[in-house]
Every structure is written in structure tokens, then in C-alpha cells.
Amino acid sequence: MTETEDPQFVCAACDASYEGDTSTVMTECKVCHRLHCSDCVDEYGRCVECKETESQS
């Protein structure tokens, strides 16, 4: 990677990739602390996987 290339963010849940200023699309799950796109995190800050795990408990 050269200095002029922007880092790329890939969502841990849906594998969507984003280029450029990724700070606006990255959201950290409050449970597992992995980075996800805002579409994969609910209003409580849980990613899709953690939400499903908590609802099964």
C-alpha cells in the first residue's frame, strides 16, 4: 500500500467494504468491540451477531 492510498474498512458482519473516510461508517459493538458498519449495529450499540446471542439467552 502506498502513502496515497486510503485504508479500507470491511464490516465484520456483512463484509461490506468502504474506502476513503471510514470514520463515518465505522461503529464499534459495545459487546464484542469489533468494528461494523452502522447498518449492522442496533440502537443499543450491539452488532447483529451479539444481538442474536443475547436474545437466545
Backbone as CSV, one residue per row, in Angstrom:
resi,resn,N_x,N_y,N_z,CA_x,CA_y,CA_z,C_x,C_y,C_z
1,MET,0.845,-1.168,0.000,0.000,0.000,0.000,0.897,1.240,0.000
2,THR,0.569,2.174,-0.850,1.351,3.395,-0.909,0.779,4.426,0.047
3,GLU,1.514,5.498,0.258,1.077,6.528,1.191,-0.159,7.266,0.712
4,THR,-0.430,7.262,-0.590,-1.570,7.998,-1.117,-2.860,7.196,-1.066
5,GLU,-2.787,5.910,-0.813,-3.987,5.084,-0.735,-4.633,5.213,0.632
6,ASP,-5.948,5.340,0.645,-6.674,5.384,1.901,-6.866,3.969,2.419
7,PRO,-6.832,3.791,3.726,-7.117,2.453,4.269,-8.562,2.076,3.976
8,GLN,-8.793,0.796,3.874,-10.130,0.309,3.562,-10.713,-0.358,4.797
9,PHE,-11.987,-0.126,5.042,-12.690,-0.739,6.172,-13.632,-1.797,5.635
10,VAL,-13.617,-2.973,6.244,-14.530,-4.042,5.882,-15.324,-4.420,7.126
11,CYS,-16.644,-4.373,7.005,-17.516,-4.689,8.137,-17.337,-6.145,8.550
12,ALA,-17.222,-6.395,9.842,-17.025,-7.754,10.355,-18.270,-8.615,10.205
13,ALA,-19.448,-8.007,10.073,-20.689,-8.776,9.992,-21.134,-9.044,8.558
14,CYS,-21.176,-8.000,7.738,-21.738,-8.185,6.390,-20.691,-8.172,5.286
15,ASP,-19.423,-7.978,5.619,-18.308,-7.955,4.672,-18.396,-6.827,3.644
16,ALA,-19.214,-5.799,3.891,-19.250,-4.640,3.004,-17.949,-3.875,3.184
17,SER,-17.380,-3.393,2.085,-16.127,-2.657,2.180,-16.346,-1.188,1.855
18,TYR,-15.581,-0.349,2.518,-15.684,1.092,2.372,-14.294,1.663,2.182
19,GLU,-14.170,2.677,1.337,-12.894,3.333,1.106,-13.009,4.796,1.479
20,GLY,-11.872,5.425,1.668,-11.873,6.849,1.977,-12.042,7.097,3.453
21,ASP,-12.823,8.121,3.812,-13.044,8.476,5.214,-14.024,7.490,5.827
22,THR,-13.495,6.476,6.471,-14.339,5.412,7.019,-14.834,5.722,8.418
23,SER,-14.382,6.817,9.023,-14.792,7.135,10.392,-16.293,7.379,10.491
24,THR,-16.950,7.724,9.398,-18.388,7.975,9.430,-19.203,6.696,9.331
25,VAL,-18.613,5.590,8.892,-19.359,4.341,8.757,-18.962,3.297,9.792
26,MET,-17.859,3.497,10.487,-17.410,2.515,11.462,-18.107,2.715,12.800
27,THR,-18.640,1.638,13.350,-19.256,1.658,14.668,-18.753,0.449,15.439
28,GLU,-18.291,0.656,16.659,-17.790,-0.442,17.472,-18.938,-1.050,18.267
29,CYS,-19.052,-2.369,18.222,-20.064,-3.069,19.008,-19.698,-2.953,20.482
30,LYS,-20.673,-2.613,21.320,-20.423,-2.458,22.752,-20.211,-3.794,23.455
31,VAL,-20.554,-4.892,22.786,-20.408,-6.213,23.402,-19.085,-6.864,22.984
32,CYS,-18.854,-7.008,21.674,-17.660,-7.725,21.213,-16.516,-6.795,20.801
33,HIS,-16.790,-5.501,20.690,-15.802,-4.468,20.374,-15.191,-4.594,18.977
34,ARG,-15.841,-5.330,18.092,-15.399,-5.372,16.693,-16.029,-4.207,15.946
35,LEU,-15.404,-3.810,14.840,-15.912,-2.691,14.048,-16.900,-3.181,13.002
36,HIS,-18.022,-2.499,12.912,-19.081,-2.837,11.971,-19.537,-1.570,11.264
37,CYS,-20.231,-1.731,10.135,-20.857,-0.570,9.507,-22.098,-0.221,10.323
38,SER,-22.568,0.992,10.186,-23.692,1.442,11.015,-24.967,0.645,10.759
39,ASP,-25.097,0.015,9.591,-26.283,-0.799,9.292,-26.323,-2.094,10.104
40,CYS,-25.168,-2.542,10.585,-25.096,-3.822,11.303,-25.088,-3.655,12.824
41,VAL,-25.301,-2.430,13.310,-25.328,-2.173,14.749,-26.692,-1.586,15.100
42,ASP,-27.343,-2.132,16.143,-28.674,-1.636,16.514,-28.589,-0.379,17.374
43,GLU,-29.738,0.121,17.796,-29.789,1.368,18.555,-29.152,1.261,19.933
44,TYR,-28.885,0.031,20.394,-28.248,-0.183,21.690,-26.743,-0.417,21.560
45,GLY,-26.208,-0.325,20.338,-24.778,-0.481,20.119,-24.323,-1.917,19.987
46,ARG,-25.270,-2.832,19.753,-24.917,-4.249,19.600,-24.929,-4.618,18.124
47,CYS,-23.944,-5.401,17.701,-23.933,-5.872,16.321,-24.985,-6.974,16.148
48,VAL,-25.244,-7.345,14.937,-26.268,-8.339,14.624,-25.988,-9.657,15.355
49,GLU,-24.732,-10.095,15.338,-24.371,-11.368,15.973,-24.582,-11.324,17.484
50,CYS,-24.160,-10.243,18.129,-24.309,-10.142,19.579,-25.770,-9.995,19.976
51,LYS,-26.558,-9.304,19.172,-27.987,-9.148,19.447,-28.676,-10.510,19.419
52,GLU,-28.341,-11.341,18.416,-28.926,-12.672,18.325,-28.501,-13.557,19.481
53,THR,-27.230,-13.455,19.886,-26.709,-14.256,21.003,-27.407,-13.877,22.298
54,GLU,-27.600,-12.575,22.540,-28.257,-12.131,23.764,-29.727,-12.504,23.799
55,SER,-30.393,-12.509,22.639,-31.822,-12.849,22.611,-32.056,-14.350,22.832
56,GLN,-31.043,-15.172,22.561,-31.153,-16.611,22.779,-30.932,-16.991,24.233
57,SER,-30.323,-16.099,25.001,-30.019,-16.392,26.410,-31.236,-16.279,27.282
